[in-house]
Amino acid sequence: MYDLLGRIIKKTRSIAVVGLSRDPSKVSFSVAEYLRAAGYLIIPINPMSKEIMGLPCYPSLSQIPNEQLQMLDMVDVFRRSEDVPPIVDEAVDLHSRLGKPEIIWMQSGIVNEEAANRARRAGLAVVMDRCLRTEHKRIVFG
């Protein structure tokens, strides 16, 4: 598993953060801020915001502009487990049309086996119940 996580973290350049809060005290904000500082392109996804962290925010994955979709490597999910299936369906649709994104990452505490299996059958890598910031620190800094 750690080999897979290492490959994912080293290959990824662009991350859509679904459920990114505009509240700096929320975990989604601090994780996205960390990832941005680590050099990743962050694409905020939140239907309640037009801008987060000074970046344009989109209501859904399918509303990301095409030029950014072409670069999208990962969908990082900060939503309840039961809210994951439509996000995965959207990512699978994009993947079938564009070959992007390649990875669904569900943050700590988020598990949805049914959605994960759909994503895997469509050719996406899936990580569940792991914090991307924690794994990045462990892999990059030991």
SULTA-V285054 format. One line per field, one symbol per residue. ss: DSSP state (h for helix, s for strand, l for the rest). A space follows every 50 residues. Layout:
ss: ???
This chain:
ss: lhhhhhhhhhhllsssssllllllllhhhhhhhhhhhlllssssslllll ssllssssllhhhllhhhhllllsssslllhhhhhhhhhhhhhhhhhhll llssssllllllhhhhhhhhhlllsssllllhhhhhhhhhhl
